[in-house]
Amino acid sequence: MRPRVSVQDSALRKGNFSLRINPVRSEDAGLYEARVEYNREVQSCKVELGLISVNLSPPSPVVESEPLLLSCNSSHRASLVETCWFHNRQLALPSRTFCSSHGSLSILRPVMSDAGSWRCQLRYSDNEIISATYNLKILGFDGPSNPVVYAAAGSAAD
């Protein structure tokens, strides 16, 4: 896993045996065990690394009015009970433009106001709740609703 894995040598003397993985990949999911021997005493701990990801289809950039699909996936082993989607911290309720199904969210005709933070929250049968965020960028026109702009002769117009 080198060079993505590191241990802070300076923290070892203080009893911190943390492992840092950057960036985390899907194949990194699983059980990790730390074993430390000091003065003939052995300490160990086990940590399971679970993964969650939000994927966009088609991949970026998203063009205004072209349908898109956000998919939320997790390595959690229990069965999925509920998926909720939040846009800029507000619950995104199903509507004519948003459809949610099995961990995915379809936006049929995205507009500029759909850009921003999208968070999926997954709830499992063992009551585990896991969430991940995706920052959606949309290419489009974010101008005045009236397409006529007046400017004085000799001045600048935007």
N, C-alpha and C positions, 0 to 999 in steps of 0.2 A: 504493500500500500504506500510505499515511499514514493514521492516526497510529500504525500498528502497528510501524513500522520506525524504528530509531534507530541512530546512530553516536555513540560516545562522543568528543566533541570533545577532551576532556582527554587521551585515549589517542592521538589522532592524532600529537601531537608526539613520542610515544615509539615511533612506528612501528606502532601497533596500529590496523588499519583494519577491525576487526570490525564486522559488521552484526548487529543484534539484531532479531528478528521476534517479537512477542508480542501476541496469541496467533498461533500458526502455524495456517494453514488448509490444507485439502487442495489448493487451487489454487496454493499457494506452492511445491509440489514442482517441482523442475527444476534447471537449471544456472544458477549465479550467477557473475559475473565481476567482480573488483575491479581497477581500473586506477588507478595512482597515478603522477603525474608530479612530479618534484622535481629542480631544477637540470638540466633537459633529459634526465633519465634517467627511463625509464618502467618501472615494475614492474607485473606483473599476476599474478593467480592465479585459478584457477577452482575452485569448490566446488559439488558436487551436493547438493542437499537432498532426501533421501528421507524418506518419511513412513510411520509405522506407527500403527495405531489399534486399540483394542479397543472394540467396540460391544456394548451389551446390548439384548436383545429378549425380552419387552417392556421398554420403558424403565422406569427407576426410578419409584417404589419397587417392589422385588420382594417379593411376599408369600410367606411360608412355605408350602410344599407346591404352589405353582404353578410349572409348568415354565418354564425360562429357557434362553436361548441366548446365549453369549458368542462373538463373532466377532472374529478377528484378521486384519487386512488390512494389506498393505504395498505401497508403490509400487516395490519392488525388481523388476528386469526378469527376473532368472533364474528358472528353474522351481523351485517349492517342492518340497522333498524330504521334510521332516519338520516336524511341529508337536508341541511338548511344552507341557503346561500344568502350572503349579506353584501350589499353594495354600499360602500362608504359608510359602514356601520349600521345601515338600515336593512331590516329583513326584506329580501326580494321575494315578493309573493308572485305565484304564477299568474300570468295575464296573457293578453293577445301577443305580447312580444317576448315574454319569458316563459320557458317550459322547463321543468325540472324532472329528471327521471334517473333512478339508480346511480346517484352520485354525479350526474352530469347536468349541465345547465345549457339550454339552447337559447340564443338570442337571435330571433328571426330577422329583424331589421335593425341592427345596432345604429345608434345615433351618437353624436359627440358626448351627450350627457351620460352615456353608458360607460365612458372611460373612467378610470380610477381603480380603487381598491375593491377587489372581489374576494370574499373569504368563504370557503366551504367549511361547514362544520359537520362532522360525521359522528353519529351516536350508534354504539354497538350493543348487542344483546347483553354484554357483561357490564353495561353502563359506562364504559369508557367513552370519553368525548375527545375527539382529535380534530384540529383545524389547521388550515393552511391558507395563505393569501397569495393572490396573483394581481399584479398591477397591469390592468388592461389599457393599452394605448390604441386609439382609433384615429385613422387618417380621414379627414373630411373637412367640410367647411363649417367653421364656427363663427359666422358673421351675423350681421343684422338680419332679422326676419324679413324686413322689407329690402328687396335687392336694389332699390334706387338710392344712390347717395348723391347729395347736392354739395357742390363746392363753388366758391367764388372764383371767377376767372382770375388767373395769376397766382392762386394759392395752391397748396399741396392737398391732395386727396388720398386717403388710405381706404 
